[in-house]
Amino acid sequence: MSDDDRLTFKEMCAKFDVTPRTLRYYEYIELLEPEKEGRTRFYTSREVARMTLILRGRRFGFALEELRQWLMIYDEQGTDAQMQAWVELADRQLTALREQHAQLVDSINDLQRLRDGAATTLS
């Protein structure tokens, strides 16, 4: 990535629609490691890719620490090890999301019954 392709701190916040506080926190917990020139931070394609993965992982409900450890696997052991860890993380999260979904369905059904009972009483 050439200097022209790097993103500044402000550009990175805008690209991913995150607050400066969020971006600084992700750096603090070592999810991101921007290049630094003096006090200025620059984000390369590597950091953009990592941020994409981080936000996708958050959308799926993964904890930041899980994501940090998963990203470290790539640096330490390579793609195959990272993909194996991803399958295990995804399987665990899919189980949790399915359980949450079942609980939501039950709650919706219970609320609908209560609502319908109240509506019938008013009729």
C-alpha positions as CSV (number, residue, x, y, z in Angstrom):
1,M,0.0,0.0,0.0
2,S,1.5,3.3,-1.0
3,D,1.4,6.4,1.2
4,D,-1.5,7.6,-0.9
5,D,-3.5,4.4,0.0
6,R,-3.1,4.7,3.7
7,L,-5.9,6.1,5.7
8,T,-5.6,8.7,8.4
9,F,-7.2,8.3,11.8
10,K,-10.1,10.5,10.7
11,E,-10.5,8.6,7.4
12,M,-10.5,5.3,9.2
13,C,-13.3,6.5,11.6
14,A,-15.3,7.7,8.7
15,K,-14.8,4.6,6.6
16,F,-16.1,2.3,9.3
17,D,-18.5,4.7,11.0
18,V,-16.8,4.3,14.4
19,T,-16.0,6.9,17.0
20,P,-12.4,8.1,17.6
21,R,-12.8,6.5,21.1
22,T,-13.6,3.1,19.6
23,L,-10.7,3.3,17.2
24,R,-8.3,4.3,20.0
25,Y,-9.6,1.5,22.2
26,Y,-9.1,-1.1,19.5
27,E,-5.5,0.1,19.3
28,Y,-5.1,0.0,23.0
29,I,-6.2,-3.6,23.2
30,E,-4.0,-4.5,20.3
31,L,-6.6,-5.3,17.7
32,L,-5.1,-2.7,15.4
33,E,-1.5,-1.5,15.0
34,P,-1.4,1.6,12.8
35,E,1.8,3.0,11.4
36,K,2.9,6.0,13.4
37,E,4.7,9.0,12.1
38,G,5.2,11.4,15.0
39,R,1.7,11.8,16.5
40,T,0.0,10.9,13.2
41,R,-1.5,7.4,12.7
42,F,-1.8,5.7,9.3
43,Y,-3.9,2.6,8.6
44,T,-2.7,0.3,5.9
45,S,-4.7,-2.3,3.9
46,R,-3.8,-4.8,6.7
47,E,-5.5,-2.7,9.3
48,V,-8.5,-2.0,7.1
49,A,-8.9,-5.8,6.6
50,R,-8.5,-6.4,10.3
51,M,-11.1,-3.7,11.1
52,T,-13.5,-5.3,8.6
53,L,-13.1,-8.6,10.4
54,I,-13.4,-7.0,13.9
55,L,-16.7,-5.3,13.0
56,R,-18.1,-8.4,11.3
57,G,-17.1,-10.4,14.4
58,R,-18.8,-7.9,16.7
59,R,-22.0,-8.1,14.5
60,F,-22.0,-11.9,15.1
61,G,-21.6,-11.4,18.9
62,F,-18.0,-12.3,19.4
63,A,-16.1,-10.8,22.3
64,L,-13.2,-8.4,21.5
65,E,-10.8,-10.7,23.3
66,E,-11.9,-13.7,21.2
67,L,-11.3,-11.6,18.1
68,R,-7.9,-10.4,19.3
69,Q,-6.8,-14.0,20.0
70,W,-8.2,-15.1,16.6
71,L,-6.3,-12.4,14.8
72,M,-3.1,-13.3,16.6
73,I,-3.3,-16.8,15.3
74,Y,-2.8,-15.6,11.8
75,D,0.4,-13.7,12.8
76,E,1.8,-16.6,14.8
77,Q,0.6,-19.7,13.0
78,G,-0.8,-18.7,9.6
79,T,-4.0,-19.0,7.6
80,D,-4.8,-22.7,8.1
81,A,-4.6,-22.5,11.9
82,Q,-6.6,-19.3,11.8
83,M,-9.3,-20.9,9.7
84,Q,-9.5,-23.9,12.0
85,A,-9.9,-21.6,15.0
86,W,-12.6,-19.7,13.0
87,V,-14.6,-22.8,12.5
88,E,-14.5,-23.6,16.2
89,L,-15.4,-20.1,17.2
90,A,-18.2,-20.0,14.7
91,D,-19.6,-23.3,15.8
92,R,-19.7,-22.1,19.4
93,Q,-21.3,-18.8,18.5
94,L,-23.9,-20.5,16.2
95,T,-25.0,-22.7,19.1
96,A,-25.3,-19.6,21.4
97,L,-27.2,-17.6,18.8
98,R,-29.6,-20.5,18.2
99,E,-30.3,-20.7,21.9
100,Q,-30.9,-16.9,22.0
101,H,-33.2,-17.2,19.0
102,A,-35.2,-20.0,20.7
103,Q,-35.6,-17.9,23.8
104,L,-36.7,-14.9,21.8
105,V,-39.3,-17.0,20.0
106,D,-40.6,-18.2,23.4
107,S,-40.7,-14.6,24.7
108,I,-42.5,-13.4,21.5
109,N,-45.1,-16.1,21.8
110,D,-45.7,-15.5,25.5
111,L,-46.1,-11.7,24.9
112,Q,-48.4,-12.3,22.0
113,R,-50.6,-14.6,24.2
114,L,-50.8,-12.0,27.0
115,R,-51.5,-9.2,24.5
116,D,-54.2,-11.2,22.8
117,G,-55.8,-12.1,26.2
118,A,-55.8,-8.4,27.2
119,A,-57.3,-7.4,23.8
120,T,-60.0,-10.1,24.1
121,T,-60.9,-8.8,27.6
122,L,-61.3,-5.3,26.2
123,S,-63.7,-6.4,23.4
